[in-house]
Amino acid sequence: MRNLRVFLILLLFVFLLPFCGKAKENKLAVADTREDLDRQIDEIIKSIEKESLDKTSPVSGKRVFRRDLKDILDTKSLRVLMTRESVLSNLPVNITPEAYEYALLSNLARRLKVNLVIVYMDKFEDLVPALFDGRGDIIAANITVTEKRKKELAFTLPIASVTEQIVTYSQNTSVKKLADLVCKNIIIEKGTCYKENLDALAAKIPSMRVLNAPEGIDTEELLRRVALRKIEFTVADSNYIDAFHGYTSSIKTVYEFPEKRDIAWAVRPNSPSLLKILDAFLKSELPQYRRKNFKGDLPAIKKFGLLRVLTRNNPSCYFIHRGILMGFEYEVVKEFAKRNGLQIVIIVPPKWSDLIPWLLEGKGDIVAASMTVTEKRKAIKGISFSQPYMEVSQKVVSGKKDKTLNSLKDLNGRTVVVRKNSSYWETMKKLRDDGMNFKLIAAPDEVETYEIIQGVSEGKYDLTVADDNILNAELLHNSGIKGNFDVGAPDKYAWVLRSEDVKLKQAVDDFFKKEYKKSFLNVLYNKYFKSVKTAVKTKPVFSDNAGFAITPFDNIIKRYSRVYDFHWCLVASQIYQESQFNPNIKAWDGGMGLMQLMPATASMMGCKNAFSPDENIQAGLKYMHSIRTKLDVNIAPRDKLCFTLASYNGGYGHLLDARRLAIDMQLDPDKWHANVEKALSLLSKPEYSKKARYGYCASPIVISYVNTIILRYYQYMEELERVQKK
């Protein structure tokens, strides 16, 4: 099973039952403190006898690569085998199992004084062969302990207990009891242990069939296909199902196998010293990682390895774009953590007003959410503000055509909508208390400032107030609004910490003192709040000298369009939208060249020089093709094309969210116009994005991208036909 397995080990660290040695006896003494664990590790290392120079040894009748703890220490590398997800990562909004898993492994590597190397396998079934032929030292991919596997693998202490469940889509009423599975097809990921239970069940139920999914389709993808009603039944572990329910209610369990199975890490049987170290480590450390709430200053955080960051999922703080985690606050706190040897985990509470209470409860270590320092907030017991890192002004925001606002007195008789817990409310309430006559309305606490601005643009609200940086970001793609005059004195942004965490506060203050008004923060500010996010327009090139031409790169476009089966006029339209035929352009988000390849995409597609027109177009179309092949074969070509473009621009994850939402809205998840397009438009609104696995989406930009490219494509085709008829 794929790294979603790792995704689901949330229950691994948060909800799993105490393992208490039930699954296997262990003679190791429990390390009462981390110092005890360090001593235990030292004793194990010292007790290692000189190992054989023969790097293979017989296991179950076959030759198996030999590499135990001594080799790991000698080479200073601990290689961990995991599976690579088949789609782009989700948007983490809480402490995810990946973060816990990576923190545990990083902590172990630090204790052993070795480098942690993650080795990704494309398929779950490749993990065990890769372990045996020496490509890794540990399998950490939510692998289930079974009697069959125990014959060839050595397992650590259990780190979770799960059950296997048969699931279907929520609206399916055909199965009310187990016997109703007669003549049903249950599709599972190849290489998983689900087949054992299903084969036993199939022996009791006539004509129930167990089928392997096609190559490359993992359990997470099967769950998605069930949610979209493309297949009727699949099987997944209970922690998969629980995590899936965290962002959609479109699947349900129809049968749960009664036997609980353990999840553990796996090593080669000829690595006894490594197994002993892992068991000692897990017995000591797992209780620390299970805690939901805990408080600690910087030294304790460094021992834990994770900095838990409370923030918001919005265009200023934290979001996912083309499969890449981004946001001003996200990038700043990531740099701070890097300089302090920490990994970050992002936690997004349901409401703005939850940020400080969650900090005080120990659900996070720091609030980094573009929070204004106000007297009211400074009076909250138990918190401290860091050194400020940005100065902002509050501006009155109106519709673009409003010509009546020139000064404060023009607010009389108007209606201003802001969140009650925001600094804007404090500013506007003071003005009203001082005698100004305007109506002040509280927006819901979970609504983001950018959404209220959108409401003003659409005529839903009269006026609002926003910090100038947030307004600037909205003005980059929203032409229906404008900023008017400032209200109140300039404000400052700062992070929020617990008062007792003095060493963490000192580290944050030192960081901002060093970086304030320096290049690092200035570059990020310009990237998110000033950069023009669409390139300068230029006119398409048409020439009748040699027939019909659109760009200087038509020959390259035609060549790779044939290879990947796209019409070259569509590709030309897309390139115009991406770069206006400028091969040297680099965008605010890191997009490069003609097709604005993201660095990770360029690397994945084998593009070494993204500013080479030939390499760029080839990689861009190869990526477009890879997206299209993920889509169901029965989707109409035009809709499939729109879905592919939407994924290319906004990310495949947002398309998945939109298609799931379309089902909930009783729309067609296989049609773009007025269906998935409509559902996607809602993912920029917090009431929908907070329930979506991939979070906030800049929906207006994505929808405009798709529809504009398609329209221009048709215009190119009409011109091509006109020229050909001459």
C-alpha positions in Angstrom: 0.0 0.0 0.0 1.1 3.4 -0.8 2.4 6.3 1.2 -1.2 7.2 2.0 -0.6 4.3 4.4 1.9 6.5 5.9 -0.7 9.3 5.6 -3.0 7.2 7.7 -0.6 6.4 10.5 -2.1 9.5 12.1 -3.8 6.9 14.2 -0.3 5.5 14.6 0.7 8.2 16.9 -2.4 9.8 18.0 -5.1 7.2 18.4 -3.4 3.8 18.5 -3.9 1.5 21.4 -1.0 0.9 23.7 0.9 -2.1 22.4 2.2 -3.2 25.8 4.2 -6.1 24.3 1.1 -8.1 23.5 2.0 -8.7 19.9 5.5 -10.0 20.7 7.7 -10.5 23.7 10.5 -8.1 24.2 13.2 -8.5 26.8 14.4 -4.9 26.4 14.1 -2.8 29.6 11.9 0.3 29.1 14.0 3.4 28.9 12.5 5.7 31.5 14.1 8.9 30.1 15.8 9.9 26.9 19.1 9.7 28.6 18.3 6.1 29.5 17.6 5.4 25.8 20.9 7.0 24.8 22.7 4.8 27.2 20.8 1.8 25.9 21.7 2.6 22.3 25.4 3.1 23.3 25.4 -0.4 25.0 23.9 -2.1 21.9 26.4 -0.4 19.6 29.3 -1.4 21.9 28.0 -5.0 22.0 28.0 -5.4 18.2 30.5 -8.2 17.3 32.5 -7.9 14.2 30.2 -8.8 11.4 31.0 -11.1 8.4 32.5 -9.6 5.4 30.1 -11.7 3.3 27.3 -9.2 2.4 24.8 -11.9 1.6 23.3 -14.6 3.8 20.8 -17.4 3.3 17.2 -16.6 4.4 14.4 -18.9 3.7 16.4 -20.7 1.0 17.6 -17.6 -0.9 20.5 -15.2 -0.8 19.7 -12.0 1.0 21.8 -8.8 1.2 23.5 -8.5 4.6 23.7 -5.1 6.3 23.2 -4.7 10.0 23.7 -1.9 12.4 27.5 -1.8 12.1 27.3 -1.2 8.4 24.8 1.6 9.0 27.1 3.2 11.5 30.2 2.7 9.2 28.5 4.3 6.2 26.7 6.9 8.3 23.5 6.4 6.4 20.1 4.9 7.4 18.1 4.1 4.3 14.3 3.9 4.7 12.1 2.4 2.1 8.7 4.0 1.4 6.2 4.2 -1.4 5.7 7.3 -3.5 2.1 8.5 -3.7 0.5 8.3 -7.2 -0.8 11.8 -7.0 0.3 15.1 -5.6 0.5 15.5 -1.8 -2.5 16.6 0.2 -2.6 19.9 2.1 -1.7 19.0 5.7 -3.9 20.9 8.1 -2.9 19.0 11.2 -0.1 16.9 12.5 0.1 14.3 9.8 1.5 10.7 10.1 4.1 11.7 7.5 5.4 14.4 9.8 5.4 12.1 12.8 7.0 9.3 10.8 9.7 11.6 9.4 10.3 13.1 12.8 10.7 9.7 14.4 13.2 8.5 11.7 15.1 11.8 11.9 15.3 11.5 15.7 16.6 7.9 15.3 19.2 9.0 12.7 20.4 11.8 15.1 20.8 9.4 17.9 22.8 7.1 15.7 24.8 10.0 14.3 24.0 8.9 10.7 22.2 10.5 7.7 18.6 9.7 7.0 18.0 8.7 3.4 14.5 8.1 2.1 14.4 5.6 -0.8 11.0 5.7 -2.7 9.5 2.7 -4.5 6.9 3.2 -7.1 4.8 0.2 -6.0 4.1 -1.4 -2.6 5.0 -4.8 -3.9 8.5 -3.6 -4.7 9.3 -2.8 -1.1 10.3 -6.3 0.1 12.5 -7.1 -2.9 14.2 -3.7 -2.5 14.9 -4.5 1.1 16.3 -8.0 0.3 18.6 -6.7 -2.5 20.0 -4.0 -0.3 18.4 -0.8 -1.5 17.2 0.0 2.0 17.6 -0.9 5.6 14.0 -0.5 6.9 10.5 -0.6 5.4 8.4 2.2 7.0 5.3 2.2 4.8 2.5 1.2 7.1 3.2 -2.5 6.4 0.8 -5.0 8.0 2.2 -7.9 10.1 1.0 -11.2 8.7 2.0 -14.8 9.4 3.2 -15.1 5.8 5.3 -11.9 6.0 6.8 -13.0 9.3 8.3 -15.9 7.6 10.6 -13.6 5.5 10.7 -10.3 7.4 11.6 -9.3 11.0 9.1 -6.8 12.4 9.6 -4.2 15.1 7.2 -3.5 18.0 3.7 -2.7 16.7 3.1 1.0 16.0 -0.6 0.7 15.2 -3.5 -1.7 15.1 -6.0 -1.7 12.3 -8.9 -3.6 10.9 -9.6 -4.2 7.2 -12.9 -2.9 5.8 -14.9 -3.3 2.6 -16.2 0.1 1.4 -18.5 1.4 -1.2 -19.9 4.8 -2.2 -22.3 6.4 0.3 -25.4 6.2 -1.9 -25.0 2.5 -2.6 -28.0 0.7 -0.9 -27.4 -2.7 -2.6 -25.5 -4.2 0.3 -27.2 -4.3 3.7 -25.8 -7.6 4.9 -22.8 -9.7 4.1 -24.7 -12.1 1.8 -25.5 -9.2 -0.5 -21.9 -9.3 -1.7 -22.9 -12.2 -3.9 -21.8 -11.6 -7.5 -20.0 -8.4 -6.6 -16.5 -7.4 -7.7 -14.1 -6.2 -5.0 -11.0 -4.5 -6.5 -7.8 -4.3 -4.4 -4.3 -3.0 -4.8 -1.9 -5.7 -6.1 0.5 -7.0 -3.5 -1.5 -6.1 -0.4 -2.5 -8.6 2.3 -6.2 -7.8 1.8 -6.5 -10.8 -0.5 -6.1 -13.3 2.4 -9.3 -12.2 4.2 -11.2 -11.7 0.9 -10.4 -15.1 -0.4 -11.7 -16.7 2.8 -14.8 -14.6 2.5 -15.3 -15.4 -1.1 -15.3 -19.1 -0.2 -18.5 -18.5 1.7 -20.2 -16.1 -0.7 -21.1 -17.5 -4.1 -19.6 -15.6 -7.1 -18.0 -12.8 -5.1 -14.9 -12.0 -7.1 -11.6 -10.5 -5.8 -9.8 -8.6 -8.6 -6.4 -6.9 -8.7 -6.4 -3.2 -9.7 -4.5 -2.3 -12.9 -0.8 -1.6 -12.5 -0.1 1.7 -10.9 -3.5 2.0 -9.1 -3.0 2.2 -5.3 -5.4 1.9 -2.4 -5.8 5.7 -2.2 -6.7 5.9 -5.9 -9.2 3.0 -5.4 -10.9 4.9 -2.6 -11.2 7.9 -4.8 -12.7 5.9 -7.6 -15.2 4.4 -5.2 -16.1 7.9 -4.0 -16.6 8.9 -7.6 -18.8 5.8 -8.2 -16.3 4.5 -10.9 -16.0 1.2 -9.0 -18.4 -0.3 -6.5 -16.2 -1.9 -3.8 -12.6 -1.9 -2.5 -10.8 -2.7 0.8 -8.7 -0.5 2.9 -7.3 -0.4 6.5 -9.4 1.3 9.1 -6.9 4.2 9.4 -7.2 4.8 5.7 -11.0 5.0 6.0 -10.9 7.3 9.0 -8.5 9.7 7.3 -10.6 9.6 4.1 -13.7 10.5 6.1 -11.7 13.5 7.4 -12.4 15.3 4.1 -15.3 13.5 2.5 -18.4 11.6 3.5 -18.8 10.0 0.0 -17.7 6.4 1.1 -19.1 4.0 3.7 -18.1 0.7 5.3 -20.3 -2.3 4.5 -18.2 -4.9 6.3 -15.4 -4.8 8.8 -13.3 -8.0 9.3 -13.2 -8.8 13.0 -9.4 -9.6 13.3 -7.1 -6.7 14.2 -3.8 -6.5 12.4 -0.6 -4.9 13.7 1.3 -2.3 11.7 5.1 -2.2 12.2 8.4 -1.4 10.6 10.2 -4.3 8.8 13.9 -5.2 8.5 15.8 -8.1 7.1 16.0 -11.1 9.5 19.8 -11.0 9.3 19.8 -7.6 11.0 19.3 -8.4 14.7 21.3 -5.5 16.0 19.3 -3.0 14.0 16.0 -4.6 15.1 17.1 -4.4 18.7 17.9 -0.7 18.3 14.6 0.0 16.6 12.6 -1.8 19.3 14.4 0.1 22.1 13.9 3.4 20.3 10.2 2.8 19.6 9.5 1.7 23.1 11.0 4.9 24.4 9.8 7.4 21.9 6.3 6.3 20.8 4.6 7.5 24.0 6.1 11.0 23.3 4.7 11.1 19.8 1.2 10.0 20.9 0.5 13.1 23.0 -2.1 15.3 21.5 -1.3 18.4 23.6 2.0 19.2 25.1 4.0 22.3 25.9 7.7 22.9 25.9 10.4 25.5 25.2 12.9 25.3 22.4 15.1 22.6 23.9 12.1 20.3 24.3 11.0 21.1 20.8 14.4 20.2 19.4 14.3 16.8 21.2 10.9 16.2 19.7 12.2 17.3 16.3 8.9 19.1 15.2 7.8 22.7 15.4 4.0 22.8 15.4 2.8 25.9 13.6 -0.7 27.2 14.0 -1.8 29.2 10.9 -4.6 29.7 8.4 -5.3 28.2 5.0 -5.5 31.3 2.9 -3.6 33.1 0.1 -1.4 35.0 2.5 -0.4 32.3 5.0 -0.5 28.8 3.6 -2.0 27.0 0.6 -1.2 24.4 -2.1 -0.5 25.6 -5.7 0.3 23.2 -8.5 1.0 20.5 -5.9 3.5 22.7 -4.0 3.0 24.0 -0.4 3.3 27.8 -0.5 2.4 30.9 1.4 4.3 33.9 3.0 4.0 32.6 6.6 4.7 29.0 5.5 8.0 30.0 3.8 9.1 32.2 6.6 8.5 29.7 9.4 10.0 26.9 7.3 13.2 28.9 7.0 13.2 29.6 10.8 12.8 25.9 11.5 15.5 25.0 9.0 18.0 27.2 10.8 17.1 25.6 14.1 17.3 22.0 12.8 13.6 21.4 13.0 10.8 20.0 10.8 7.6 22.0 10.7 4.1 20.6 10.9 1.2 22.9 10.0 -2.0 22.9 12.1 -5.1 24.9 10.8 -7.7 25.3 13.5 -11.4 25.6 12.4 -11.7 29.3 13.2 -9.5 32.4 13.5 -10.5 32.7 17.1 -9.1 29.2 17.9 -5.4 30.2 17.1 -4.4 31.6 20.5 -6.5 29.2 22.6 -5.0 26.2 20.8 -1.5 27.7 21.5 -2.3 28.0 25.2 -3.7 24.4 25.3 -0.5 23.0 23.9 -1.9 22.0 20.5 0.9 24.1 18.8 4.1 25.8 19.6 3.7 29.1 17.6 1.1 31.1 15.8 2.3 32.4 12.4 -0.8 33.7 10.8 -0.2 37.4 9.8 -1.6 38.4 13.2 -1.6 42.1 14.1 -0.2 43.2 17.4 -3.1 45.0 19.3 -3.5 46.2 22.8 -6.4 43.8 23.3 -4.3 40.8 22.2 -1.3 41.9 24.2 -3.5 41.7 27.3 -4.3 38.0 26.8 -2.7 36.1 29.7 -0.1 33.6 28.9 1.1 34.8 25.4 3.9 37.0 24.1 4.4 38.6 20.7 7.6 38.2 18.8 9.7 40.9 17.3 7.5 42.4 14.5 8.4 41.4 11.0 6.0 43.5 8.8 4.3 46.9 8.9 0.9 47.2 7.3 -1.8 49.8 6.9 -5.6 49.1 7.1 -7.5 50.3 4.0 -11.2 50.7 3.3 -12.1 48.4 0.4 -14.9 49.1 -2.0 -16.2 48.1 -5.4 -14.1 49.3 -8.4 -16.8 51.8 -9.6 -17.4 53.4 -6.2 -16.3 57.1 -6.6 -17.7 58.4 -3.3 -15.0 57.5 -0.8 -12.3 60.2 -0.4 -12.0 60.6 3.4 -13.3 59.1 6.7 -16.5 61.3 6.7 -17.6 59.5 3.6 -18.1 56.3 5.7 -21.2 57.9 7.2 -24.3 56.0 6.1 -22.3 53.0 4.7 -22.0 49.4 5.9 -18.7 47.8 6.8 -18.3 44.0 7.1 -15.3 42.5 9.0 -14.7 39.6 11.4 -15.4 40.5 15.0 -12.2 39.0 16.4 -10.0 40.9 13.9 -7.9 44.0 14.4 -10.2 45.6 11.7 -13.1 45.4 14.1 -11.2 47.1 16.9 -10.3 50.0 14.5 -13.7 50.5 13.1 -15.5 50.1 16.4 -13.3 52.9 17.8 -14.2 55.2 14.9 -17.9 54.4 15.4 -17.5 55.0 19.2 -15.9 58.4 18.4 -19.1 59.5 16.7 -19.0 58.2 13.1 -22.3 57.0 11.7 -21.8 53.8 9.8 -23.1 50.3 10.3 -20.6 47.7 11.5 -21.5 44.0 10.8 -19.6 41.0 12.0 -18.7 38.4 9.4 -18.5 34.8 10.5 -15.3 33.9 12.4 -14.3 31.2 9.9 -14.5 33.6 6.9 -11.1 34.8 5.6 -10.4 38.4 4.7 -9.9 37.5 1.0 -13.5 36.1 0.9 -15.0 39.2 2.4 -13.1 41.2 -0.3 -14.6 38.8 -2.9 -18.0 39.6 -1.4 -17.4 43.3 -2.0 -16.4 42.6 -5.6 -19.5 40.6 -6.2 -21.8 43.2 -4.6 -22.7 41.0 -1.6 -21.1 43.5 0.9 -20.9 47.3 0.7 -17.4 47.8 2.3 -14.7 46.0 4.2 -11.3 46.8 5.6 -8.1 44.9 4.8 -4.4 45.2 5.4 -2.7 46.7 2.4 -0.6 43.5 1.7 -3.7 41.3 1.6 -5.5 43.8 -0.6 -2.5 44.0 -2.9 -2.5 40.2 -3.3 -6.2 40.3 -4.2 -5.7 43.2 -6.7 -3.4 41.0 -8.7 -6.3 38.9 -9.9 -9.5 40.7 -8.9 -10.3 43.8 -11.0 -13.6 44.4 -9.3 -12.2 46.1 -6.1 -10.1 49.0 -5.1 -8.4 50.3 -2.0 -9.4 53.8 -0.8 -7.9 55.6 2.2 -6.2 54.3 5.3 -8.0 54.0 8.7 -6.1 54.0 12.0 -2.4 54.0 12.6 0.0 51.5 10.8 0.0 48.1 12.4 2.7 45.4 12.8 2.6 41.7 12.3 4.2 39.3 14.7 4.2 35.6 15.7 2.5 34.6 19.0 4.2 32.3 21.5 3.5 31.1 25.0 5.0 33.5 27.6 6.9 30.7 29.3 8.7 29.7 26.1 11.5 32.3 26.6 14.2 30.4 24.6 11.9 29.9 21.6 10.9 33.6 21.7 14.5 34.6 21.9 15.3 32.5 18.8 12.4 33.9 16.9 13.3 37.5 17.9 16.9 36.9 16.8 15.7 35.6 13.5 13.5 38.6 12.7 16.0 41.1 14.0 18.5 39.6 11.5 16.0 39.4 8.6 13.9 42.5 9.1 13.9 44.6 5.9 16.6 42.3 4.5 16.5 40.5 1.2 14.9 37.2 2.5 11.7 38.8 3.8 11.7 41.4 1.0 11.8 38.8 -1.7 9.0 36.8 -0.1 6.9 40.0 0.4 7.3 40.9 -3.3 6.6 37.3 -4.3 3.2 37.1 -2.5 2.0 40.7 -2.3 3.5 42.6 -5.2 4.5 40.3 -8.0 2.3 40.5 -11.1 1.1 36.9 -11.4 0.4 37.0 -15.1 3.0 37.9 -17.6 2.8 41.0 -19.9 0.5 40.3 -22.8 1.8 40.1 -26.3 -0.1 39.5 -29.5 -0.1 36.0 -31.1 2.0 35.8 -34.3 0.2 35.1 -37.5 1.9 34.7 -40.8 0.7 33.6 -44.2 4.2 33.3 -45.8 4.4 29.6 -45.2 0.8 28.9 -44.4 -0.3 29.4 -40.8 1.9 30.2 -37.8 1.2 31.2 -34.2 4.6 31.2 -32.4 8.3 31.0 -33.3 8.2 27.5 -31.7 5.4 26.0 -33.9 7.7 23.2 -35.2 8.6 22.1 -31.7 5.0 22.3 -30.5 3.8 20.2 -33.5 6.4 17.6 -32.9 5.7 16.9 -29.3 1.9 17.4 -29.7 2.0 14.4 -32.1 4.0 12.4 -29.6 1.5 13.1 -26.7 -1.7 13.3 -28.7 -2.7 16.9 -28.2 -3.7 19.4 -30.9 -0.9 21.8 -31.5 -3.2 24.8 -31.6 -4.4 23.9 -28.1 -0.8 23.7 -26.9 0.0 27.0 -28.5 -3.0 28.5 -26.7 -1.8 27.1 -23.4 1.8 28.4 -23.9 0.4 31.9 -24.7 -1.6 31.7 -21.4 1.4 30.5 -19.5 4.3 32.7 -20.8 3.1 34.7 -23.8 5.7 32.8 -25.9 8.6 34.1 -23.7 11.0 31.1 -23.1 13.1 33.0 -20.5 10.3 34.0 -18.1 10.3 33.0 -14.5 7.1 33.5 -12.5 6.4 34.5 -8.9 5.7 30.9 -8.0 8.9 29.4 -9.5 7.3 28.5 -12.9 9.9 28.5 -15.6 9.9 28.9 -19.4 7.3 28.6 -22.1 5.0 26.2 -20.2 5.9 27.5 -16.7 7.2 24.3 -15.4 7.5 24.1 -11.6 11.0 22.9 -10.4 9.6 19.6 -9.0 7.6 19.0 -12.2 10.7 19.7 -14.4 12.7 17.3 -12.4 10.0 14.6 -12.4 9.7 14.9 -16.2 13.4 14.7 -16.8 13.8 18.3 -17.9 17.3 19.5 -17.2 17.0 23.0 -18.8 13.5 24.5 -18.3 14.4 27.5 -20.3 15.2 25.5 -23.4 12.0 25.6 -25.6 12.5 22.1 -26.8 13.0 20.6 -23.3 10.3 22.7 -21.8 7.6 21.9 -24.3 8.5 18.2 -24.2 8.3 18.1 -20.4 5.2 20.2 -20.3 3.3 17.9 -22.7 4.7 14.8 -21.0 3.2 16.1 -17.7 -0.1 17.0 -19.4 -0.2 13.5 -20.7 0.5 12.0 -17.3 -2.4 14.0 -15.8 -4.8 12.9 -18.6 -4.0 9.2 -18.1 -5.1 9.4 -14.5 -8.6 10.4 -15.6 -11.3 7.9 -16.3 -11.5 6.6 -19.9 -15.2 7.2 -20.2 -14.9 11.0 -19.7 -15.8 12.9 -22.9 -12.7 14.3 -24.7 -13.5 17.9 -24.2 -14.2 17.5 -20.5 -11.1 15.4 -20.1 -9.1 18.3 -21.7 -10.7 20.8 -19.3 -9.8 18.6 -16.3 -6.3 18.2 -17.6 -5.8 22.0 -17.9 -7.4 22.7 -14.5 -5.0 20.2 -13.0 -2.0 21.6 -14.8 -2.8 25.1 -13.5 -4.2 24.5 -10.1 -3.0 21.0 -9.2 -4.6 17.6 -9.6 -5.6 17.5 -5.9 -8.0 20.5 -6.4 -9.6 18.8 -9.3 -10.2 15.7 -7.1 -11.8 17.9 -4.4 -14.0 19.6 -7.0 -15.2 16.3 -8.5 -16.0 14.9 -5.0 -17.8 18.2 -4.2 -19.8 17.9 -7.5 -21.1 14.5 -6.3 -22.2 16.0 -3.0 -24.0 18.8 -5.0 -25.7 16.2 -7.2 -23.7 17.5 -10.2 -21.9 15.4 -12.8 -18.3 14.7 -11.7 -17.4 13.8 -15.3 -18.5 17.2 -16.9 -16.6 20.5 -16.7 -19.1 23.2 -17.8 -21.7 24.0 -15.1 -20.7 20.9 -13.1 -17.1 20.4 -11.9 -16.5 24.0 -12.9 -19.2 25.1 -10.5 -18.0 22.9 -7.7 -14.4 24.2 -8.2 -15.6 27.8 -7.9 -16.6 27.0 -4.3 -13.2 25.8 -3.2 -12.0 29.4 -2.7 -14.6 29.7 0.1 -13.6 28.6 3.6 -16.9 26.7 4.2 -15.9 24.4 1.4 -12.1 24.5 1.4 -11.8 23.6 5.0 -13.6 20.3 4.2 -11.5 19.7 1.1 -8.4 17.5 1.3 -6.3 19.9 -0.7 -7.7 23.1 1.0 -8.1 26.5 -0.4 -7.9 26.9 -4.2 -7.6 30.1 -6.2 -10.7 28.9 -8.1 -11.3 32.1 -10.2 -7.8 31.9 -11.6 -8.0 28.2 -12.5 -11.5 28.5 -14.1 -10.4 31.5 -16.1 -7.2 29.7 -17.2 -9.2 26.7 -18.5 -11.9 28.7 -20.3 -9.6 31.2 -21.8 -7.3 28.6 -23.2 -10.2 26.7 -24.7 -11.7 29.8 -26.2 -8.4 30.9 -27.7 -7.9 27.3 -29.0 -11.1 27.5 -30.9 -10.1 30.9 -32.3 -6.8 29.5 -33.5 -8.6 26.5 -35.1 -11.0 28.9 -36.9 -8.1 30.9 -38.3 -6.3 27.7 -39.3 -9.3 26.5 -41.2 -9.7 29.9 -42.9 -6.1 29.8 -44.0 -6.3 26.2 -45.2 -9.4 27.0 -47.3 -7.5 29.7 -49.3 
